[in-house]
Amino acid sequence: MRDFACPNCGQRLAFENSLCLSCGSAIGFGSRMLDFEVLAADGTAVGDGQTSKMCANLNRIGCNWLAAVDEPGGFCFSCRLTRTVPAATDPVANAEFAEAETAKRRLLVELLELQLPINGRDVEPVRGLCFDLLSSARTQVMTGHDEGVITLDLAEGNDLHRERLRVSMGEPYRTLLGHFRHEIGHYYYLVLAETGQARADFDELFGDPDADYQQALDRHYSEGAPAGWEADFVSSYATMHPAEDWAETFAHYLHIRDTIDTAAAFGFAPSGAAMDRRLPGDAGFSRMIELWLPLSWALNMINRSMGHRDLYPFVLAGPVLDKMRLVHRLVTEQADRRPAQ
């Protein structure tokens, strides 16, 4: 995530800002330009010919993105992708809903920066992307993906709930953003790797994605990860099934890309590592990993200096890097196929 500045006064902005605390300007984030715009007195964006206005979800969940002035319902691109939300009368679920949407917006910016297609159900009714954000307070909710539908248990936004699950499942890392990055990986298998040569390359590195999933699930939770899994997989969960191995690898690819991009924006990595500088092919991937390894080591040491666990508690063994290299190639090839703007 790159650094942002107020278009009116130049004050630094956080990605979540809807107000510049320096000059008092109301601001909104535009998903087309991937930058902030100052809002006029009537709530429309000044810099884009006043064709946008603040999302209708500003007051409910703090959404600071811009929506087209003629958009039915007044929702931004991110909020329109959410198909199911909790009842407005449920204060706990709505607080968790706000946390989830904040993480989702961060996910979407990275996908837009990578020029990956994001087609909602209005464009692709059968397999288009949408999000069901549900509270498990009154009914069971399983976080997962099914043919473009990403379901998230909003309880994952509760720190105590999430930490209990992390410990009980023996996970070194568990965040809302991590969940979104994992589940979107399943969606991009359909987009990037389901057919053709990409599918053959997938099978060679990850295995058969059509292998019995329920059988693999039962085996994983009864037997656990195989001994020595660290030599071939990015996480123990990745050992369960080729589809989960891909989703975990895809999520880590997004973790690494976004963290390097943020580090470059704030001077902790070379400026050439920023997301707006393309890194195609094997050479580009090798450069990314060359940047990542010392950066992640340094960030882990900084976290330890503050008494926290490692920021990135994972080992990227050779076979893991081979899998991630395939993800990188398919992502950059997809961007190359997109028409020029």
C-alpha positions in Angstrom: 0.0 0.0 0.0 1.6 3.2 -1.1 1.7 6.5 0.8 -1.2 8.9 0.4 -1.5 12.7 0.7 -4.3 15.1 1.0 -5.0 16.7 -2.5 -5.7 20.0 -0.8 -2.8 20.5 1.7 -0.4 17.6 1.1 -0.8 16.2 4.7 -0.1 12.5 4.9 -3.3 10.3 4.9 -3.9 6.8 6.1 -5.8 4.5 3.7 -8.8 4.6 6.1 -9.1 8.4 6.3 -12.3 10.2 5.3 -11.2 13.5 6.7 -7.9 15.4 6.5 -7.0 16.3 10.1 -4.7 19.1 8.9 -6.9 21.2 6.7 -10.3 19.7 7.6 -11.2 18.7 4.1 -13.7 15.9 3.6 -12.0 13.3 1.3 -12.9 10.1 -0.4 -11.0 7.3 -2.1 -11.6 6.6 -5.8 -11.2 3.0 -6.9 -10.6 4.1 -10.5 -7.6 6.5 -9.8 -6.6 4.6 -6.6 -6.2 7.9 -4.9 -8.0 10.4 -2.7 -10.3 13.3 -3.9 -11.4 16.3 -1.9 -15.2 16.5 -1.6 -17.2 19.7 -2.3 -19.8 21.0 0.1 -22.5 18.9 -1.6 -20.5 15.8 -1.0 -19.3 15.2 -4.6 -15.7 14.7 -5.5 -14.1 17.9 -6.9 -11.3 16.3 -8.9 -13.2 14.0 -11.1 -15.8 16.5 -12.5 -18.1 15.8 -9.6 -19.3 12.5 -11.0 -18.6 10.7 -7.7 -19.8 11.1 -4.1 -19.1 9.4 -0.8 -20.3 5.9 -0.4 -23.7 5.4 1.3 -21.9 3.2 3.9 -19.8 6.0 5.3 -21.8 6.4 8.5 -22.7 2.7 9.0 -19.3 1.1 8.6 -16.9 4.0 7.9 -16.5 3.2 4.2 -14.4 6.1 2.8 -14.7 5.1 -0.9 -16.4 7.1 -3.6 -19.5 5.9 -5.5 -20.8 7.1 -8.9 -23.4 9.8 -8.3 -26.0 7.8 -10.3 -25.2 4.5 -8.7 -28.5 3.0 -7.3 -28.2 2.8 -3.5 -25.1 5.0 -3.5 -22.7 2.2 -2.8 -19.0 2.2 -3.9 -17.3 -0.6 -5.9 -16.2 -2.4 -2.8 -19.6 -2.3 -1.0 -21.4 -3.4 -4.2 -19.5 -6.7 -4.1 -20.9 -7.5 -0.7 -24.1 -9.5 -1.2 -25.2 -10.3 2.3 -24.7 -8.1 5.4 -25.8 -8.3 9.0 -29.0 -6.6 10.2 -28.5 -2.9 10.9 -30.1 -3.4 14.3 -27.2 -5.8 15.5 -24.6 -3.5 17.0 -22.0 -6.2 17.6 -22.3 -7.7 14.1 -22.2 -4.2 12.6 -18.9 -3.4 14.4 -17.5 -6.7 13.0 -18.9 -5.9 9.6 -17.0 -2.6 9.6 -13.8 -4.4 10.4 -14.3 -6.9 7.7 -15.1 -4.3 5.0 -12.0 -2.3 6.0 -9.9 -5.4 5.3 -11.8 -6.1 2.1 -11.0 -2.6 0.7 -7.3 -3.2 1.4 -7.5 -6.5 -0.5 -9.3 -4.9 -3.5 -6.8 -2.1 -3.9 -4.0 -4.7 -4.2 -6.0 -6.7 -6.8 -6.6 -3.5 -8.7 -2.9 -2.5 -8.5 -2.1 -6.0 -9.9 -4.6 -5.4 -12.7 -6.5 -8.7 -11.9 -10.1 -8.9 -13.1 -12.7 -8.3 -10.5 -16.1 -9.2 -12.0 -19.1 -9.1 -9.8 -22.3 -11.1 -10.2 -23.8 -8.3 -12.2 -21.1 -9.1 -14.9 -20.8 -12.9 -14.4 -24.1 -14.2 -12.8 -22.8 -17.7 -12.3 -19.2 -17.4 -11.2 -18.8 -13.7 -10.5 -17.3 -12.5 -7.3 -19.4 -11.6 -4.3 -19.1 -11.6 -0.5 -21.5 -12.9 2.1 -20.5 -11.4 5.5 -22.4 -13.2 8.2 -22.5 -13.3 12.0 -22.1 -16.7 13.7 -23.6 -15.3 16.9 -27.0 -16.9 16.1 -26.2 -19.4 13.4 -23.3 -21.5 12.2 -21.1 -19.8 9.6 -18.3 -21.5 7.7 -15.7 -19.2 6.2 -15.0 -20.4 2.6 -15.3 -20.0 -1.1 -17.8 -21.6 -3.6 -17.9 -20.7 -7.3 -17.1 -17.0 -6.7 -19.0 -16.6 -3.4 -16.7 -15.8 -0.5 -18.3 -16.3 2.9 -16.7 -14.8 6.0 -17.7 -15.3 9.6 -17.7 -11.8 11.0 -16.7 -13.2 14.4 -13.2 -13.3 12.9 -13.2 -9.5 13.5 -13.3 -10.1 17.2 -9.7 -10.3 18.5 -10.4 -12.7 21.3 -12.4 -15.1 19.1 -9.8 -15.1 16.4 -6.9 -15.6 18.8 -8.6 -18.5 20.5 -9.1 -20.2 17.1 -5.5 -19.4 16.1 -4.2 -21.1 19.3 -6.6 -24.1 19.1 -5.6 -24.7 15.5 -1.9 -24.3 16.0 -1.7 -21.4 13.5 1.2 -18.9 13.7 -0.9 -16.2 11.9 -4.6 -15.4 11.6 -6.1 -12.1 10.5 -9.2 -10.9 8.6 -7.0 -9.7 5.7 -5.3 -13.1 5.7 -8.7 -14.8 5.4 -9.7 -12.6 2.5 -6.5 -13.2 0.7 -6.8 -16.9 1.1 -10.4 -17.1 -0.1 -9.8 -14.8 -3.1 -7.0 -17.2 -4.0 -9.7 -19.9 -4.6 -11.6 -17.4 -6.8 -8.5 -16.7 -8.9 -7.8 -20.4 -9.4 -11.0 -20.3 -11.5 -9.8 -17.2 -13.3 -6.1 -18.0 -13.8 -5.4 -21.7 -13.5 -8.5 -23.8 -14.2 -7.9 -24.6 -17.9 -5.2 -24.9 -20.6 -1.5 -24.9 -20.0 -2.0 -23.1 -16.6 -4.0 -26.1 -15.4 -1.2 -28.5 -16.5 1.4 -26.4 -14.7 -0.9 -26.3 -11.6 -1.2 -30.1 -11.6 2.6 -30.5 -11.8 3.3 -28.3 -8.8 0.2 -28.6 -6.6 -1.4 -31.9 -7.5 -4.9 -32.7 -8.7 -7.4 -30.0 -7.6 -10.3 -32.4 -8.3 -9.1 -34.9 -5.6 -11.9 -35.7 -3.1 -12.0 -32.6 -0.9 -14.1 -34.1 2.0 -11.8 -37.1 2.2 -8.8 -34.7 2.4 -10.5 -32.6 5.0 -11.3 -35.5 7.2 -7.7 -36.8 6.9 -6.2 -33.4 7.7 -8.3 -32.9 10.9 -7.8 -36.5 12.1 -4.1 -37.0 11.3 -2.7 -33.4 10.9 0.0 -32.3 8.6 2.6 -34.9 7.5 6.0 -34.9 9.1 8.4 -32.6 7.4 5.7 -30.6 5.6 7.8 -27.4 5.9 10.0 -28.6 3.1 7.2 -28.4 0.5 4.4 -26.2 1.8 4.0 -22.7 3.0 1.7 -23.7 5.9 0.4 -26.8 7.6 -3.1 -26.1 6.2 -1.7 -26.0 2.7 -0.9 -29.8 3.1 -4.6 -30.6 3.2 -5.5 -30.4 -0.5 -4.1 -29.0 -3.7 -6.8 -26.3 -3.7 -5.8 -25.2 -0.3 -2.1 -25.3 -1.1 -2.9 -22.9 -4.1 -5.0 -20.6 -1.9 -2.4 -20.4 0.8 0.4 -19.8 -1.7 -1.7 -17.1 -3.4 -2.4 -15.4 -0.1 1.3 -15.3 0.8 2.0 -13.9 -2.6 -0.4 -11.0 -1.8 1.1 -10.7 1.7 4.6 -10.3 0.2 3.7 -8.0 -2.7 1.7 -5.6 -0.4 4.3 -5.5 2.3 7.1 -4.8 -0.1 5.0 -2.1 -1.7 4.3 -0.4 1.7 8.0 -0.7 2.6 9.0 1.0 -0.6 6.5 3.8 0.0 8.1 4.6 3.4 11.7 4.1 2.5 12.3 0.6 3.9 12.8 -1.0 0.5 14.1 0.4 -2.8 11.6 2.7 -4.6 11.7 0.4 -7.6 10.0 -2.3 -5.6 6.7 -0.3 -5.5 3.6 -1.9 -7.1 3.5 0.6 -9.9 6.8 -0.9 -11.2 6.0 -4.1 -12.9 8.0 -7.2 -12.1 7.1 -9.7 -14.8 8.7 -13.1 -15.5 11.1 -15.3 -13.5 13.6 -12.4 -13.1 10.8 -10.2 -11.6 9.8 -12.9 -9.2 13.5 -13.5 -8.2 13.9 -9.8 -7.6 10.8 -9.7 -5.4 12.1 -12.6 -3.2 15.5 -11.0 -3.0 13.8 -7.9 -1.6 11.5 -9.9 0.7 13.9 -12.1 2.5 16.0 -9.4 4.2 13.0 -7.2 4.7 11.0 -9.9 6.5 14.0 -10.8 8.6 14.3 -7.1 9.7 10.6 -6.8 10.4 10.6 -9.9 12.5 13.5 -8.5 14.5 11.7 -5.2 15.0 8.6 -7.0 16.2 10.7 -9.0 18.7 12.2 -5.7 19.9 8.6 -4.7 20.8 7.8 -8.0 22.5 5.6 -9.2 19.7 5.6 -12.5 17.7 7.4 -12.5 14.3 5.5 -10.4 11.7 6.1 -13.1 9.1 6.6 -16.5 10.9 6.9 -18.6 7.7 9.7 -20.3 5.8 9.8 -20.2 2.0 11.4 -23.4 1.0 12.4 -24.1 -2.6 9.2 -26.0 -3.6 7.1 -23.2 -2.1 8.9 -20.6 -4.1 8.3 -22.7 -7.3 4.6 -22.7 -6.6 4.6 -19.0 -5.8 6.6 -18.4 -9.0 3.7 -19.9 -10.9 1.2 -17.6 -9.2 3.4 -14.7 -10.1 3.6 -15.7 -13.7 -0.1 -16.3 -14.1 -0.9 -13.0 -12.3 1.5 -10.9 -14.5 0.4 -12.7 -17.7 -3.2 -11.8 -16.9 -2.2 -8.2 -16.5 -0.5 -8.3 -19.9 -3.7 -9.5 -21.5 -5.8 -6.6 -20.2 -6.5 -3.9 -22.8 -4.7 -0.6 -22.5 -6.6 2.1 -20.6 
